[in-house]
Amino acid sequence: MPSVLWFRRDLRLDDNPALVEAAADGPVLPLFVLDPALWRPAGPARRGYLTASLRALDAPVAVVEGDPVRRVVDAARAVGASRVHVAADFGPYGARRDAAVEQALAEHGLELVRTGSPYAVSPGRVANGSGRPYRVYTPFSRAWAEHGWRAPAETPDGVDWLALDDTTEIPDPDLPDGLALPAAGEAAARRQWAEFLDRIDRYDDERDRPDLDTTSRMSVHLRWGEIHPRTMLADLARRRSAGAAAYRKELAWREFFADVLFARPATAREYLRPEYARMRYDEPGAALTAWQEGRTGFPIVDAGMRQLRATGWMHNRVRMVVASFLVKDLHLEWQHGARHFMRWLVDGDLASNQQNWQWAAGSGVDAAPYFRVFNPTSQGRKFDPRGEYLRRWVPELTEVGDPHDPSPEDRLATGYPEPVVDHAAERREALDRWEEIR
Ligand SMILES: Cc1cc2nc3c(=O)[nH]c(=O)nc-3n(C[C@H](O)[C@H](O)[C@H](O)COP(=O)(O)OP(=O)(O)OC[C@H]3O[C@@H](n4cnc5c(N)ncnc54)[C@H](O)[C@@H]3O)c2cc1C
């Protein structure tokens, strides 16, 4: 029997259990639906990356455009398939969309078959002693490890791919000047992972250093499913280093945040701790624009925001600093920052992004205590001691004496802006506002 493999955020053939199922049915139509509900809000980085990844997919993927409810049913009927295979989507939009597609298929006597997910352990599987989702990372990660996961799935040989008559060209979106994206696709993901494994032993000590650039850069490949975390966990299990152990913990954060979003889908938009909705926030204005454009006058913040615009990625430590700055120095609601990140990040992922933003805003699960306000200047000094990261992304500070805290004369001479706020004063203001909701 012919079947459809509907790709979404699982753009790979290796370790793809839904493909194994589809190939066992018979010939397979590889399908991707350009869904306006996802394409429209995606920024240039995500559009550019997705289309590059589709081009790199080692299957003659049939791309169609429109409402998945109609397009998936049409495609299945066109090739005479009775089953449509997918990896389950646990995000709020994806789960709703899949339920609607499932129902539409059923009206034609066709079936939606969910096999696997983008996670080692699917959201909702790990529960605490009372059967509830965890709200704290450490016990979650313990239970997650105990739950365990399957070995990577075998890649089926010689899949008999089917084609569709009525398809759309993969779009070729223009990238804004100055934006360069990482190499996309399953082979690029494999290369990046192999290259990282050679230096994983340094990860534990150096992952907080944006200047050393020692993290794996795998987030984008995980985001688009060009590699499955199970494949990575199997490689990590063969290593005994502190670096491998630390890396596994980071993958567990990704799974934890997916679990949190699955249990509480409204937290993609709303405060997970509702008292934070009562806090006094400022209206977005010129300060938000300065933050977005990397001209706040705080070098580490500007370096991160410019790295984001230039590469679609930002180092995790710097993401934490710029997020804290938006919420606690500019007193803006986290959603403004999260939206900008989702627009520009190539790894933009609703679960990781929104939950990390809530973490930084103090309103999330297991959040940083609100009273711990990052000082952007000392964060810069600590994690970029020689100022190399700053100089890479804020080149006007290359020649100044102290790039972490340029003098007024240096700012004047180089055109680097004055600080948009007084950090010490805004820290006190943030704490005063927090006292009001305690
Ligand atoms: C405000 C904010 C927003 C973020 N938005 C996203 C996002 O949209 N998408 C995204 O993938 N990550 C997000 N992160 C988490 C983290 O910054 C990125 O996963 C990491 O920087 C990606 O680079 P890497 O692959 O080199 O990381 P590595 O340090 O090599 O980490 C390995 C992998 O572990 C996972 N991971 C590491 N840290 C986290 C974390 N804090 N939360 C969840 N997973 C983690 C990622 O899958 C990552 O690829 C965000 C963090 C913050 C503070």
PDBQT file of the ligand as one rigid body, heavy atoms in Angstrom, charges set to zero:
ROOT
HETATM    1  C1  LIG A 501      15.949  33.816  26.446  1.00  0.00    +0.000 C 
HETATM    2  C2  LIG A 501      16.361  32.498  25.847  1.00  0.00    +0.000 A 
HETATM    3  C3  LIG A 501      15.739  32.030  24.688  1.00  0.00    +0.000 A 
HETATM    4  C4  LIG A 501      16.081  30.801  24.132  1.00  0.00    +0.000 A 
HETATM    5  N1  LIG A 501      15.459  30.371  22.984  1.00  0.00    +0.000 NA
HETATM    6  C5  LIG A 501      15.768  29.160  22.463  1.00  0.00    +0.000 A 
HETATM    7  C6  LIG A 501      15.122  28.687  21.288  1.00  0.00    +0.000 A 
HETATM    8  O1  LIG A 501      14.232  29.330  20.727  1.00  0.00    +0.000 OA
HETATM    9  N2  LIG A 501      15.492  27.475  20.805  1.00  0.00    +0.000 N 
HETATM   10  C7  LIG A 501      16.457  26.708  21.411  1.00  0.00    +0.000 A 
HETATM   11  O2  LIG A 501      16.769  25.624  20.915  1.00  0.00    +0.000 OA
HETATM   12  N3  LIG A 501      17.056  27.119  22.535  1.00  0.00    +0.000 NA
HETATM   13  C8  LIG A 501      16.764  28.324  23.076  1.00  0.00    +0.000 A 
HETATM   14  N4  LIG A 501      17.411  28.757  24.202  1.00  0.00    +0.000 N 
HETATM   15  C9  LIG A 501      18.327  27.826  24.902  1.00  0.00    +0.000 C 
HETATM   16  C10 LIG A 501      19.815  27.929  24.513  1.00  0.00    +0.000 C 
HETATM   17  O3  LIG A 501      20.229  29.269  24.531  1.00  0.00    +0.000 OA
HETATM   18  C11 LIG A 501      20.082  27.341  23.145  1.00  0.00    +0.000 C 
HETATM   19  O4  LIG A 501      19.561  26.044  23.038  1.00  0.00    +0.000 OA
HETATM   20  C12 LIG A 501      21.611  27.240  22.905  1.00  0.00    +0.000 C 
HETATM   21  O5  LIG A 501      22.204  28.508  23.018  1.00  0.00    +0.000 OA
HETATM   22  C13 LIG A 501      21.845  26.666  21.524  1.00  0.00    +0.000 C 
HETATM   23  O6  LIG A 501      23.190  26.646  21.195  1.00  0.00    +0.000 OA
HETATM   24  P1  LIG A 501      24.006  25.281  21.178  1.00  0.00    +0.000 P 
HETATM   25  O7  LIG A 501      23.282  24.256  20.398  1.00  0.00    +0.000 OA
HETATM   26  O8  LIG A 501      25.403  25.612  20.783  1.00  0.00    +0.000 OA
HETATM   27  O9  LIG A 501      23.939  24.915  22.729  1.00  0.00    +0.000 OA
HETATM   28  P2  LIG A 501      24.722  23.810  23.573  1.00  0.00    +0.000 P 
HETATM   29  O10 LIG A 501      25.271  24.500  24.772  1.00  0.00    +0.000 OA
HETATM   30  O11 LIG A 501      25.673  23.067  22.737  1.00  0.00    +0.000 OA
HETATM   31  O12 LIG A 501      23.544  22.889  24.113  1.00  0.00    +0.000 OA
HETATM   32  C14 LIG A 501      23.194  21.638  23.547  1.00  0.00    +0.000 C 
HETATM   33  C15 LIG A 501      21.731  21.549  23.322  1.00  0.00    +0.000 C 
HETATM   34  O13 LIG A 501      21.040  21.506  24.570  1.00  0.00    +0.000 OA
HETATM   35  C16 LIG A 501      19.809  22.203  24.469  1.00  0.00    +0.000 C 
HETATM   36  N5  LIG A 501      19.813  23.333  25.391  1.00  0.00    +0.000 N 
HETATM   37  C17 LIG A 501      20.881  23.959  25.936  1.00  0.00    +0.000 A 
HETATM   38  N6  LIG A 501      20.484  24.923  26.785  1.00  0.00    +0.000 NA
HETATM   39  C18 LIG A 501      19.138  24.905  26.792  1.00  0.00    +0.000 A 
HETATM   40  C19 LIG A 501      18.155  25.657  27.465  1.00  0.00    +0.000 A 
HETATM   41  N7  LIG A 501      18.466  26.637  28.338  1.00  0.00    +0.000 N 
HETATM   42  N8  LIG A 501      16.865  25.391  27.212  1.00  0.00    +0.000 NA
HETATM   43  C20 LIG A 501      16.512  24.416  26.346  1.00  0.00    +0.000 A 
HETATM   44  N9  LIG A 501      17.412  23.665  25.683  1.00  0.00    +0.000 NA
HETATM   45  C21 LIG A 501      18.710  23.905  25.902  1.00  0.00    +0.000 A 
HETATM   46  C22 LIG A 501      19.712  22.697  23.036  1.00  0.00    +0.000 C 
HETATM   47  O14 LIG A 501      18.976  21.752  22.294  1.00  0.00    +0.000 OA
HETATM   48  C23 LIG A 501      21.162  22.730  22.579  1.00  0.00    +0.000 C 
HETATM   49  O15 LIG A 501      21.326  22.582  21.193  1.00  0.00    +0.000 OA
HETATM   50  C24 LIG A 501      17.081  30.000  24.774  1.00  0.00    +0.000 A 
HETATM   51  C25 LIG A 501      17.708  30.479  25.929  1.00  0.00    +0.000 A 
HETATM   52  C26 LIG A 501      17.366  31.718  26.447  1.00  0.00    +0.000 A 
HETATM   53  C27 LIG A 501      18.042  32.182  27.700  1.00  0.00    +0.000 C 
ENDROOT
TORSDOF 0
